[in-house]
Amino acid sequence: MRFCKITVGDYEIPVYSCNTVIAGSGAAGLSAAVRLYDFGQKDIAIVTEDISAGTSRNTGSDKQTYYKLSLEGSEPDSVREMAETLFEGQCVDGDIALVEAALSVQCFMKLVDMGVPFPVNRYGEFIGYKTDHDPRKRATSAGPLTSRLMTEALEREVREKNIPVFEHLLIVKILKENDKVAGLLCLNLTPGCDREKMFTAFCCKNIVYATGGPAGMYAHSVYPESQHGATGVAFLAGVRGKNLTEWQYGLSSVKPRWNVSGTYMQCLPCFFSTRQDGSDRKEFLREYFKNDGELLSKTFLKGYQWPFDVRKARKGSSVIDILVYIELFLKNRRVFLDFTKNPVQNIDFSVLNDEAYNYLKKAGALFGTPVERLLHMNAPAVEFYKNHGIDLSKEPLEIALCAQHNNGGLDVDIWWRTNIEGLFAVGEVAATHGVYRPGGSALNAGQVGAFRAARFIASKRTGDPADIASFEEISRPQIEEITGLAAKVFKNRSNVNELLDYTRRRMSEVAAAVRDIHRIEEYIRYVAGLIENFAEKVCISDRRELKDVFILYDTLISQYVYLNAMKDYIERGGKSRGSALYYDPDGELIGNLPEMFRFKPDDQGMSNMVQEVTLTRTGVKFNWRPVRPIPAEDGFFENIWRLFRENGSVY
């Protein structure tokens, strides 16, 4: 790594030059750094806002899942079969599905060797279970904090290898030369940093973009508050998006942000809502369900069927998500789970459906209050909230319908390359999933993507970046654009956090699990106007708020692109699918719900198509193409061996 300084206007900007910069310090980013080092590319650096922040380190569930090829028992499995399962998620490219399946064991075992405690039986088999959208027992778990354990193990490797980590840096610009990576520009968040030293630049040949999902778009989010993403920065650099319409939303607690899936629902808690001031308690589920058996059974199933799934909205448990949405947005109320009280008086477990009754009977939990059942079935789930200051045996838990995972993102190929030369996207920021995905497949995708990007860089993109004189010439006008924006927003008042709160809440209301083209179009106009007049409409009075200015700008760009993708999907005849209900005046209405929940279920007419999205100077451009099928490769060993020996043939 080389170091120098350049001067741009009033700013003295340190510049670090190396072959590859890894942007982000979650499980995917850290894995990419470790793999690059192991493959021999050691001229690298990690750039992060805070290595202790982000989704990988600060999220989980009652049993966080890792998905990989089955490694136990007598049940047959194969790479091809796992690829087919991933491919069947709709709008998934088959070649990427095949790579994720083929490398799942190698990446999983790397984590095992680093000390992540995935459970084995006494014969050494890695015991699995079936997760959602999983025909085999491919799922495993190291507990509620699986991704944190992965991240901690990977960080230990990074520290042991002395890979440079630059903290307190917020990515604000991908620097380019035409359609090729030139470097990164970051805002320096170090406390007490002088104004002239507010920016830091990196000159590099490659960027591994591991910034996570665009969590900052939504107010109601299970992403940790430390995760906001930087997808907008990538769109501004011309990176193509893919499958942006496809998300997962589900019920989660507000403080702390945590999925209330699994046993949190299977213990049958009581749902209620209040006014904003906490008054007027109302157990709103009772107003919808016909009898106690239906209410209790649907609540139980919400644990199995945690993500909102429009297929389960009419007769399944996802109607509960809609009822929560109504309380939050149509009635402007707050929603809580009460684990101290049963949802029906004198609870009679025999009215449960067979699946729920048999599960609770087998678990020995046909007794008591919800918290007593939860303690019996999953005591750590209660302990988790107690460690965060909430005693479920004494107080209610506030929840919302939250954004949890973006199945789409930045378009990549089988080496996780984007359409910008030298820019690779790994982890949730990369679009390798479709409408549906097996639970835990995102953790596998992040590790596989990191492996592939690192392998390609170490084999085909070695060497030094541009010399400093060339870098300065290329980057100066791009840096001046950012410093100019920073100067214009300084005024004698501040509204940046107010705008962040408003835009995020509007996104949760009109473009999350419930979508209507008219409300989406209305909000697009607002976002477009705010972007166009950003420097005039956004103001701060303190330099410490500059971070929020760039987060707001990234959020607005992301919202604008995602909203237009949703609009385009509807205009092309797209119907309700996955975790999104699209209003259709010619559709069917669920029960006695308001008109806005009338919809047509997806007929899979677009399931073999991918929506590609590009932000341009004049708006958003779309391209629809067929999914790439799962490749039918020649499996004859001598042929593959010969090609493998011929340097570069696999790339």
QUIHULIN-V154102 format. One record per pair of residues at least 4 apart in sequence whose C-alpha atoms are under 7 Angstrom apart, sorted by the first residue. I is the first residue (numbers start at 0). J is the second residue. D is the distance in whole Angstrom. If there is no record, write none. Layout:
BEGIN
i->(I;I)
j->(J;J)
d->(D;D)
END
This chain:
BEGIN
i->(0;0;0;0;1;1;1;2;2;2;3;3;3;4;4;4;4;5;5;5;6;6;6;7;7;9;10;10;11;11;12;12;12;12;13;13;14;14;14;14;15;15;15;16;16;16;16;17;17;17;17;17;17;18;18;18;18;18;18;18;18;18;19;19;19;19;19;19;19;20;20;20;20;20;20;20;20;21;21;21;21;21;21;21;21;21;22;22;22;22;22;22;22;22;22;23;23;23;23;23;23;23;24;24;24;24;25;25;25;25;25;26;26;26;26;27;27;27;27;27;27;27;28;28;28;29;29;29;30;30;30;30;31;31;31;31;32;33;33;33;34;34;34;35;35;35;35;35;36;36;38;38;39;40;44;44;44;45;45;45;46;46;46;46;47;47;47;47;47;48;48;48;48;49;49;50;51;52;52;52;52;53;53;53;53;54;54;54;54;55;55;55;56;56;56;57;57;58;58;58;58;59;59;59;59;60;60;60;60;61;61;61;61;62;62;62;63;63;63;63;63;64;64;64;64;64;65;65;65;65;65;65;65;66;66;66;66;66;66;66;67;67;67;67;67;68;68;68;68;68;69;69;69;70;70;71;71;71;76;77;78;78;78;79;79;80;81;81;82;82;82;82;83;85;85;86;86;86;86;88;88;88;88;89;89;89;89;89;90;90;90;90;90;90;90;91;91;91;91;92;92;92;92;93;93;93;93;93;94;94;94;94;94;94;95;95;95;96;97;97;98;99;99;99;102;102;103;103;103;104;105;106;106;106;107;108;109;110;110;110;111;111;111;113;114;115;115;115;116;117;117;118;118;118;119;119;119;119;120;120;120;126;127;127;127;127;128;128;128;128;129;129;129;129;129;129;130;130;130;131;131;132;132;133;140;141;144;145;146;147;148;149;150;151;152;153;154;155;156;157;157;158;167;167;167;168;168;168;168;169;169;169;170;170;170;171;171;171;171;171;172;172;172;172;173;173;173;173;173;174;174;174;174;174;174;174;175;175;175;175;176;176;176;178;178;179;179;179;180;180;180;180;180;180;181;181;181;182;182;182;183;183;183;184;184;184;185;185;185;186;186;186;187;187;187;192;192;193;202;202;203;204;204;204;205;205;206;206;206;207;207;207;207;208;208;208;208;209;209;209;209;210;210;210;211;211;211;211;212;212;212;212;213;213;213;213;214;214;214;214;215;215;215;216;216;216;216;217;217;217;217;217;218;218;218;218;219;219;219;219;219;220;220;220;221;221;221;221;221;221;221;222;222;222;223;229;229;230;230;231;231;231;231;231;232;232;233;233;234;234;234;235;237;237;238;238;238;238;238;239;239;239;239;239;239;240;240;240;240;240;240;241;241;241;241;241;241;241;241;241;242;242;242;242;242;242;242;243;243;243;243;244;244;244;245;245;245;245;245;246;246;246;246;247;247;247;247;247;247;247;248;248;248;248;248;248;248;248;249;249;249;249;249;249;249;250;250;250;250;250;250;250;251;251;251;251;251;251;251;251;252;252;252;252;252;252;252;252;253;253;253;259;259;260;260;260;261;261;261;262;262;262;262;263;263;264;264;264;264;264;265;265;266;266;266;267;267;267;267;268;268;268;268;268;268;269;269;269;269;269;269;270;270;270;270;270;271;271;271;271;271;271;271;272;272;272;272;272;272;272;272;273;273;273;273;273;273;273;273;274;274;274;274;275;275;284;288;288;289;290;291;291;292;292;292;293;294;295;295;296;296;296;296;297;297;297;298;299;300;300;301;301;304;307;307;307;308;308;308;308;309;309;309;309;309;309;309;311;311;311;312;312;312;313;313;317;318;319;320;320;321;322;323;323;323;324;324;325;325;326;326;326;326;327;327;327;328;334;334;334;335;335;335;335;336;336;336;337;337;338;338;338;338;338;338;339;339;339;339;339;340;340;341;341;341;348;348;349;351;351;352;353;354;355;356;357;358;359;359;359;360;360;362;364;364;366;367;367;368;369;370;370;370;371;372;373;373;374;374;378;379;381;381;382;383;384;384;384;385;385;390;391;405;406;406;406;406;407;407;407;407;407;408;408;408;409;409;409;409;410;410;410;411;411;411;411;411;411;412;412;414;414;414;415;415;415;415;415;415;416;416;416;417;417;417;423;424;424;425;425;425;425;426;426;426;427;427;432;434;435;436;439;440;441;442;443;444;445;446;447;448;449;450;451;452;453;454;455;455;456;456;457;465;465;466;467;468;469;470;471;474;475;476;477;478;479;480;481;482;483;484;484;487;488;488;488;488;489;489;489;490;490;490;491;492;492;492;493;493;493;494;494;494;494;495;495;495;495;495;495;496;497;498;499;499;500;501;502;503;504;505;506;506;507;509;509;509;509;509;510;510;511;512;512;512;513;513;513;514;514;514;514;515;515;515;516;516;517;518;519;519;519;520;521;522;523;523;523;524;525;526;526;526;527;527;528;529;529;530;532;533;539;544;545;546;547;548;549;550;551;552;553;554;555;556;557;558;559;560;560;560;561;562;563;564;565;566;567;568;568;569;569;574;574;574;574;575;575;575;575;575;575;575;576;576;576;580;581;582;582;582;582;583;583;583;584;586;586;586;587;587;587;588;588;588;588;589;589;592;607;607;608;608;608;608;609;609;609;609;610;610;610;610;611;611;611;612;612;612;612;613;613;613;614;614;614;615;615;635;636;637;638;639;640;641;642;643;643)
j->(15;16;17;42;15;16;17;14;15;16;13;14;15;11;12;13;14;11;12;13;10;11;12;11;475;195;195;196;195;196;196;198;199;200;199;200;199;200;201;202;200;201;202;201;202;203;464;42;43;202;203;463;464;42;43;203;204;205;461;462;463;464;42;43;44;203;204;205;206;43;44;45;46;203;205;206;207;28;32;44;45;46;206;207;208;209;28;45;46;47;206;207;208;209;210;28;45;46;47;208;209;210;28;29;47;50;29;53;55;56;150;30;55;149;150;31;209;425;426;445;446;449;32;209;449;33;153;154;34;153;446;449;35;449;450;453;36;37;156;157;38;450;453;39;40;41;453;457;40;41;454;457;457;457;162;163;164;163;164;165;164;165;166;168;165;166;167;168;169;166;167;168;169;166;167;166;56;56;57;225;226;57;223;225;226;58;222;223;226;146;147;150;146;147;150;147;223;144;222;223;257;63;143;144;257;143;257;258;260;143;260;261;380;140;142;143;140;142;143;144;145;138;139;140;438;439;138;139;140;439;440;442;443;137;138;139;438;439;440;443;103;104;137;138;443;81;100;103;104;137;76;136;137;124;125;124;125;126;80;81;82;100;101;83;97;84;85;100;86;96;97;100;87;96;436;91;92;93;96;433;434;435;436;433;434;435;606;607;433;434;606;607;608;609;626;431;432;433;626;96;626;627;628;97;627;628;629;630;98;413;627;628;629;630;99;413;431;100;101;629;102;103;444;447;106;447;107;443;447;108;109;110;446;447;111;112;113;114;115;149;115;116;117;152;152;148;149;152;141;140;141;125;126;141;123;124;125;126;124;125;126;139;136;137;138;139;136;137;138;139;133;134;135;136;137;138;138;437;438;437;438;436;437;437;145;145;148;149;150;151;152;153;154;155;156;157;158;159;160;161;162;162;187;188;189;185;186;187;188;185;186;187;184;185;186;184;185;186;232;549;183;184;185;232;182;183;184;232;236;180;181;182;183;184;474;477;179;180;181;182;180;181;473;419;420;419;420;421;204;205;419;420;421;422;202;203;204;201;202;203;200;201;202;199;200;201;198;199;200;197;198;199;197;198;199;196;197;197;464;470;464;421;463;464;421;422;421;422;423;422;423;424;425;422;423;424;425;424;425;426;428;228;229;428;228;426;427;428;228;405;427;428;227;228;229;230;222;226;227;228;227;228;554;503;506;554;558;402;503;504;506;507;500;503;504;507;399;400;401;402;507;401;402;403;251;256;257;258;401;402;403;226;256;403;256;233;553;234;557;235;553;554;556;557;236;553;237;238;238;239;614;614;613;614;409;417;418;419;613;409;410;418;611;612;613;408;409;410;611;612;613;407;408;409;410;430;609;610;611;612;407;408;430;433;609;610;611;407;408;561;564;561;564;565;405;406;407;433;434;404;405;406;578;306;307;402;403;404;405;578;306;307;400;401;402;403;512;578;305;306;307;400;401;402;403;258;259;320;398;399;400;401;256;257;258;259;398;399;400;401;256;257;258;259;396;397;398;399;397;398;399;263;264;264;302;305;265;302;303;266;302;373;377;302;373;268;298;299;301;302;299;302;369;372;373;295;298;299;369;336;337;338;341;342;369;336;337;338;340;341;342;282;284;335;336;337;280;281;282;283;334;335;336;280;281;282;283;332;333;334;335;277;278;279;280;281;332;333;334;278;279;332;333;332;333;288;293;294;293;294;295;343;296;350;351;297;298;299;351;300;351;352;355;301;315;316;316;355;304;316;305;316;316;317;320;578;312;317;577;578;317;575;576;577;578;579;580;315;316;317;316;317;318;318;589;321;322;323;324;400;325;326;327;334;400;328;400;329;330;330;331;332;333;331;332;333;508;397;398;399;395;396;397;398;395;396;397;395;396;368;369;370;391;392;395;368;369;370;392;393;368;369;346;368;369;356;365;356;355;356;356;357;358;359;360;361;362;363;364;365;364;365;376;372;375;372;371;372;372;373;374;391;392;375;376;377;378;378;381;382;383;385;391;386;387;388;389;390;389;390;394;395;427;430;432;433;434;429;430;431;432;433;428;429;430;424;428;429;430;417;429;430;415;416;417;424;429;430;416;417;451;452;455;423;424;425;448;451;452;422;423;424;422;423;424;452;428;429;429;445;448;449;444;445;448;441;445;436;577;577;440;443;444;445;446;447;448;449;450;451;452;453;454;455;456;457;458;459;460;460;461;461;469;470;470;471;472;473;474;475;478;479;480;481;482;483;484;485;486;487;488;534;534;534;537;538;539;538;539;540;538;539;540;540;538;539;540;538;539;540;498;537;538;539;499;537;538;539;547;548;500;501;502;503;551;504;505;506;507;508;509;510;511;511;513;514;515;518;519;514;519;579;578;579;580;579;580;581;579;580;581;582;519;581;582;520;566;521;522;523;562;566;524;525;526;527;559;562;528;529;530;555;559;531;559;532;533;536;555;536;537;544;548;549;550;551;552;553;554;555;556;557;558;559;560;561;562;563;564;614;619;565;566;567;568;569;570;571;572;573;573;574;581;599;600;601;579;580;581;598;599;600;601;580;600;601;598;598;595;596;597;598;597;598;599;597;597;598;599;597;598;599;594;596;597;598;596;597;596;625;626;623;624;625;626;623;624;625;626;621;622;623;624;621;622;623;619;620;621;622;619;620;621;618;619;620;619;620;639;640;641;642;643;644;645;648;648;649)
d->(7;6;5;6;6;5;7;6;5;6;6;5;7;7;5;4;5;6;5;7;6;5;6;7;7;6;4;6;6;6;6;6;5;7;5;6;6;5;5;7;7;5;6;6;5;6;7;5;6;7;5;7;6;5;6;5;5;6;7;6;5;6;7;5;7;6;6;5;6;6;5;6;7;7;6;5;6;6;7;6;5;6;6;5;6;7;7;6;5;6;7;6;5;5;6;5;7;6;5;7;5;5;5;5;6;6;6;6;5;7;6;6;6;6;5;6;6;6;5;5;6;6;6;5;7;6;6;6;6;6;6;6;6;4;6;6;6;6;7;6;6;6;6;6;5;7;5;6;5;5;7;6;7;5;6;5;6;6;5;6;6;5;6;7;6;5;6;6;7;5;4;5;5;6;6;7;7;7;7;5;7;6;7;6;5;6;6;6;6;5;6;7;6;4;6;7;6;7;7;7;7;6;5;5;7;5;7;5;7;5;7;6;6;7;5;4;6;6;5;6;6;6;6;5;6;4;6;5;6;4;6;6;7;6;5;6;7;5;5;6;5;6;5;6;7;7;7;6;6;5;6;6;5;6;6;5;6;6;7;6;6;5;5;6;7;6;6;6;6;5;5;5;6;6;6;5;7;6;6;6;6;4;5;5;6;7;5;6;5;7;5;5;6;5;6;7;6;5;6;6;5;5;6;6;5;4;4;7;6;7;7;7;5;6;6;5;7;6;6;7;6;6;6;6;6;6;6;6;7;6;6;7;6;6;6;6;6;7;6;7;5;7;7;6;7;6;6;7;6;6;5;6;6;7;5;5;4;6;6;7;7;7;5;6;5;5;4;6;5;6;6;7;6;4;6;6;6;7;6;5;6;6;5;6;6;5;6;6;6;6;6;6;6;6;7;6;6;6;6;6;6;6;6;5;6;6;6;5;6;5;5;7;6;4;6;6;5;7;6;7;6;5;7;6;6;5;6;7;6;6;5;5;5;7;6;7;6;5;5;7;6;6;6;5;6;6;5;6;6;6;7;6;5;6;6;6;6;5;4;5;6;5;7;6;5;7;6;5;6;6;5;6;5;5;6;7;7;7;7;7;5;6;7;5;4;6;6;5;6;6;5;6;7;7;6;5;6;6;5;6;6;5;6;6;5;6;5;5;5;6;5;5;6;4;6;6;6;6;5;6;4;6;6;5;7;5;6;7;4;6;6;5;7;5;5;6;6;7;5;6;6;4;5;6;6;5;6;7;6;6;5;6;7;6;6;7;6;6;6;6;5;6;5;5;6;6;7;5;5;7;6;7;7;6;7;7;6;6;7;6;6;7;7;6;5;6;4;5;6;5;6;6;6;6;5;6;7;6;5;6;4;7;7;7;6;6;7;5;6;6;6;7;6;6;6;5;6;7;6;6;4;5;6;6;7;6;6;5;6;5;6;6;7;5;4;5;6;6;6;5;5;5;5;7;7;6;6;7;7;6;5;6;6;5;4;5;5;6;6;6;5;5;6;7;7;6;4;6;6;5;7;5;7;6;5;5;6;4;6;6;6;7;7;7;7;6;6;5;6;5;4;6;5;6;5;7;6;6;6;6;6;5;6;6;5;6;5;6;6;6;4;6;7;6;5;6;6;5;4;6;6;5;6;6;5;6;7;6;5;4;6;5;5;5;5;6;6;5;7;5;6;5;6;6;6;6;6;6;7;6;6;7;6;5;5;6;6;6;6;6;5;6;6;6;7;5;7;6;6;6;5;5;7;5;6;5;7;6;5;5;7;7;6;6;6;6;6;4;6;5;7;5;5;7;6;7;6;6;6;6;6;6;6;7;7;6;6;5;6;5;6;5;7;5;5;6;7;6;6;7;6;5;4;5;6;5;6;5;7;7;5;5;6;7;7;6;6;6;6;7;6;7;7;6;6;7;7;7;6;5;6;6;6;6;6;6;6;6;5;6;6;6;7;5;7;7;6;7;6;6;6;7;6;6;6;5;6;4;7;6;6;6;7;6;7;6;5;7;5;5;6;6;7;6;5;6;7;7;4;7;6;7;5;5;4;7;6;5;5;6;6;5;5;5;5;7;7;7;5;7;5;5;7;6;6;7;6;7;6;6;4;7;6;6;7;6;6;5;5;6;5;6;7;4;7;7;7;6;5;6;7;7;6;6;7;6;6;6;6;6;6;6;6;6;6;6;6;6;7;5;6;6;6;6;6;6;6;6;6;6;6;6;6;7;6;6;6;6;6;6;7;6;6;6;6;5;6;6;5;6;6;6;5;5;6;6;5;5;4;6;6;6;6;7;6;6;6;7;7;6;6;6;6;6;6;6;6;6;6;6;6;5;7;5;6;6;7;6;6;5;7;7;6;4;6;6;5;6;7;6;5;6;6;6;5;6;6;6;6;6;7;7;6;7;6;6;6;7;6;6;6;6;6;6;7;6;5;7;7;6;6;6;7;7;6;6;6;6;6;6;6;6;6;6;6;6;6;6;6;7;7;6;6;6;6;6;6;6;7;5;5;7;6;6;6;5;6;5;5;7;6;5;5;7;6;5;7;6;6;6;6;5;6;5;6;6;5;4;5;5;6;6;7;6;4;7;7;7;7;6;5;6;6;4;5;6;5;6;6;7;6;5;7;6;5;6;7;6;5;7;6;5;7;6;5;6;6;7;6;6;6;6;6;6;6;6;6;6)
END
